[in-house]
Amino acid sequence: MLNKRIRFYLHLALEIIKRHWLTIALGFVLGILAFNYLPNFWQKQKLTLRIGIVGQYDSQNLPNSITCLISQGLTQIDENYNPQPGIATSWQIDEQQKKYTFKLRDNLFWHDGTKVQAKDIHYHFLDLNLTSQDEQTIEINLEEKFSPLLVLLSCPVFKEKFTGVGEYEVQKIRYRGLSIKNLLLKPKDSDKNKNKLELKFYPNEESIRSAFKVGEIDIIYGIQDQQDLVYFPNIKTESSISSNQYVAIFLNLNKDIFQEKSIRQALSYATPKPQGKSRAKGPISPSSWAYNDFVKTYDFDTAHAKELLKDSSDIKFKLFTFPELLELAKKIKENWQEIGVNAEINVVNFIPDDYDALLLTQTIPKDPDQYWFWHSSQEQNNISHLNNPRIDQLLEEGRTTFEQEKRREFYIDFQRFLLEESPAIFINHPTYYYIYRRGFENYSIPLYNR
């Protein structure tokens, strides 16, 4: 009975196909086309691209990559890290190299429609005296020579709040306490081809992955751990090594345990590091004109690490790190245990006031000047509390010298001495993943981490 019923339905299906084969074939083709192209068509009708970003920011510390969408600085930096005209069309430096005179672009307007004038330009940097000579001329006077100034002046300026001169203007801001929750950007009226951008900020990678899963956002900018998102349907991912950041373990030289250089170097030898482009050999970007590739690399060598520790015993300390680097911290701990070092991992969401060792991702400045991070006078930013007179001297000379080749010599030596001193263990340049819902990869989106 069952076989008869199956034969009946099979015969019926064949008859339907014979009579309506053209309609069925056409429907099949249209279905394939709809599956492949309708999502793109539907996406392009959206006015706003919803983009998720990891980080907690207020109006004073938004990443430069975001503020550059909204405004410009007096200068802007090209791909070779050289200053180019921004709001200013030209500048002159006096013989003492302490006075800079900038001429502003003519017929440049703020987002509120008012003309950009010299009196509107403000920078809140110490030791920088800025005055307007006329509507189009700005004079900056310095107490001391400072060669990175033109790079520093690429920081975007605003007339008030977020009123800028960039490709996008701020339409709406929503806050969560003091932190920005949503930032809605719309393209200038002159550019009809760009979409609105709704930037949504999340405190960590776990929360941004959850937001993507439930449909709050369509694009994730730069996370280090995809987890199960890689298996999600109808998404595309791209990856990029960020050469303007590095992951390192900063050793607190104020702690007795790290007073001995041999212990610091042993930990560096016992820390696994990647090969190739993602390897970080020091604090200056490999794309910088000041980069030194010929430094002490501390390639993984547990035998040499044990030799350096032969006169040391009972080495214990706390390793602080952030959630996104926890797995890396666990691997490092395992390798250190092989040389007799016991590290207790502590996960934090901010840099603690007191720490033994600290694993974190550090952003590299556009200029090779590293004074703020390694000079002994910088108590807050000098995370390792390094105090080395030779390194201090090189940093001081590097930021008061204007000839690039001479500056390069100072920074080449700085990197060499720093790696020998080993106040930090440089590991890698992080890889970031950009995750899109299907169709969004066709948009022109300012992916600032790329």
HELIX and SHEET records of a PDB file:
HELIX    1   1 LEU A    2  LYS A   44  1                                  43    
HELIX    2   2 ASN A   64  ILE A   70  1                                   7    
HELIX    3   3 ALA A  118  ASP A  120  5                                   3    
HELIX    4   4 LEU A  149  LEU A  152  1                                   4    
HELIX    5   5 GLU A  205  LYS A  213  1                                   9    
HELIX    6   6 GLN A  227  TYR A  231  5                                   5    
HELIX    7   7 ASP A  256  PHE A  258  5                                   3    
HELIX    8   8 LYS A  261  TYR A  269  1                                   9    
HELIX    9   9 GLY A  276  SER A  278  5                                   3    
HELIX   10  10 THR A  302  LEU A  308  1                                   7    
HELIX   11  11 PRO A  323  LEU A  325  5                                   3    
HELIX   12  12 LEU A  326  GLN A  337  1                                  12    
HELIX   13  13 TYR A  371  TRP A  374  1                                   4    
HELIX   14  14 PRO A  389  GLY A  398  1                                  10    
HELIX   15  15 GLN A  404  GLU A  421  1                                  18    
HELIX   16  16 PHE A  440  ASN A  442  5                                   3    
SHEET    1   A 7 TYR A 168  ARG A 176  0                                        
SHEET    2   A 7 SER A 179  PRO A 187 -1                                        
SHEET    3   A 7 LYS A 196  TYR A 202 -1                                        
SHEET    4   A 7 THR A  48  VAL A  54  1                                        
SHEET    5   A 7 ILE A 219  ILE A 223  1                                        
SHEET    6   A 7 THR A 431  ARG A 437 -1                                        
SHEET    7   A 7 ILE A 235  ILE A 241 -1                                        
SHEET    1   B 2 THR A  75  ILE A  77  0                                        
SHEET    2   B 2 PRO A  83  PRO A  85 -1                                        
SHEET    1   C 4 ALA A  88  ILE A  93  0                                        
SHEET    2   C 4 LYS A  99  LEU A 104 -1                                        
SHEET    3   C 4 THR A 137  LEU A 142 -1                                        
SHEET    4   C 4 LEU A 128  ASP A 134 -1                                        
SHEET    1   D 5 VAL A 341  VAL A 347  0                                        
SHEET    2   D 5 ILE A 315  THR A 321  1                                        
SHEET    3   D 5 ALA A 357  THR A 363  1                                        
SHEET    4   D 5 GLN A 245  LEU A 251 -1                                        
SHEET    5   D 5 ALA A 424  ASN A 428 -1                                        
END                                                                             
